[in-house]
């Protein structure tokens, strides 16, 4: 990749001014009639047509918008006793001004590197108890045979031997196919393999490679019926994570409080150790066992299908620890989650009574999970000596911290009844009420434990006691004996199932009925392309089995496509827009990787905005009530974030992804007979290969340290690197083709004006007419230019976790490419982007304008010496951009900014009003392109059917700037 003139994270973009004709006073311009100031319409129910649009563009045509060329060489569950407890922040239902919100988020960004950190008062917390260190890699080396002393790849004979074994177990074919391959005459001897078939390879892995704990098989008897559960020793699984050398430099051992200001009034929440649970649990442990190192244990369970047909299922239970940073935990490739059990998948279909069957399934679940979690009871209180990856010994107390799962799993693990909230005692008819209207309290754990104790009094007394306590009659729930656990306060928010697969699914159905499925689908087809937007060319209302990922993609444009849409009986859409806006804002705010006590108030306000306007769906006759447990649980989000950190600490999307590697792939490796025994064996061998790979890397390169790593808030400045391809997409494009096919109508004039301005002597002031005269004398010594069709932005590994760069954003500019078959043809695409005028900051829209990129190019090296003096070095990459008007203030209902096509009449310089208007354009450095922008057309009551995704940017005149592309656009535009 070529970064050329691309600015680094700390470099400012070039400041530029003037359009391609120069800089003019207002009285020199003649504007189309539709750009006269006509006031602003307030009734969103009666949509304005393009002719009635009140865009005031007079502020933009003579703005200073040409880039000057800069001569440069290179371009626990009790209340935290925090004296500044943020729960006392005043809660207001008024929506915060964007500038105020950007100020709050700017403070998050400023302190992402060095927050104000308050350490836990007892300095012994999390400290080693033995200064003697023995790294986990050294321990692993000692467990290998003596051959490992000289042979790095032992027990394999050579590097090739190891690579073949690794490929066979992680990427290769079935065992039978692999055995057939290596049994080919002469194959093994030619490449020097130490194994002749898959059986011999498995024997080496099973007997000679150390690994994570082995699975055990045990029978659980429920109602005189035995069920098999496959599980591991959870303490040893925790030890394997805690001692993993890849995590050694990133582990956190003690709680902290992080603040965004020196007065310690704005508290930050991000990693798990910044929440109140860890601090409170440390205080409780210190009463009996000072100097403890808490290991927060996060558990997740979820039944999943492992086949497309025949309804075969697996019921995995996953475990991870909160000491590992969430950025590492969320990546399956880092193996920071451990599969600790496969639970029985029986449905007990032979039990005909439904109530009995449900009770038996609940008791079976708790009996199995209780067996898995049982070692935590003693270890949590007394502690277990463990060495971390760097070899330091600590007295560790693994404590059950929280449970992540979908709603059925939450109901199952807490024992509450379906349709009830698993965390509080809210009445069923108040599930849909806002925070101030609903009457609820946290569930009483003491009352529940007393009811569970009634088991000794007989079955009938036990059932009645449990009913009075509000839970099902479960014999010894899995959490009953665990220390410092209140299961009802350990249920975490579930972004995937509660929001994407829950509330968003409901809102889509309601909007389809309110607005009409055909109209919504038509608008989906007419959206312009963007890096972040998936085009649903068949619409979204007829989709079936929609995944959470697809719901997330729909949320990126949902609000924009319903603006101006006609409701039944011409009802005003103001409340509808505010309700959808509130829900989407809540969805995006809930996924912030770092929250402050201030941004949490915005989270509550967004939910209040939905509740204040949700009755529009009742008035439209779409629904009768909003008594949904998933909607009610949204009220608990702010409290849970304060307790356990942000929602990406316990997002079920991560464990859903683990199903592929640890359940579905494991099942495919079996012969479908005695499947769980084969699945666990396959998993053990897979883990041993991963561990041996880390060991070999250590032997070859030595230990990798991150001495300057410290716990800090996640990346909130959205640092990214702009990159261009090393070679152009097309080496030579004729200037006439740039004008005709790329649509850069005034390309020659714009480039001449750019050169004229760039070659002005320093500190020289000229009039617009003088600059025009200079541009008229510029000769372009070329007829073709190298053209680039894409610029992209890639991620930066800010925290040094070893993450590979990924593409975060891109802007395309290329003409169409016809093919013999229409399905193979490529439509033309000229994306829109935010462009920095030199004064734009990291947040907010001040200093940014939106332009449509028509062509990205470089000036040939031979022409540079002709066009520019030796003292001037122009940027390597330039772009021809057509401008839109300045962003209007956000609408009070939908909150989106509005822009229009920025035009001037042909021949306006001699004040002749011709019939058509032309777009205002400029040449700018590509480094001034900040990111892509997505514009949603103003469709009006009915979307014009002649529009298409390819031509809508040319056919439509007024657009809304989409703030829901990603988190960066949301923070910037909201």
Order of alpha helices (4+ residues) and beta strands (2+ residues): alpha-beta-alpha-alpha-alpha-alpha-alpha-beta-beta-alpha-beta-beta-alpha-beta-beta-alpha-beta-alpha-alpha-beta-beta-alpha-alpha-alpha-alpha-alpha-alpha-alpha-alpha-beta-alpha-alpha-alpha-alpha-alpha-alpha-alpha-beta-beta-alpha-alpha-alpha-beta-beta-beta-beta-beta-beta-alpha-beta-beta-beta-beta-beta-beta-beta-alpha-beta-alpha
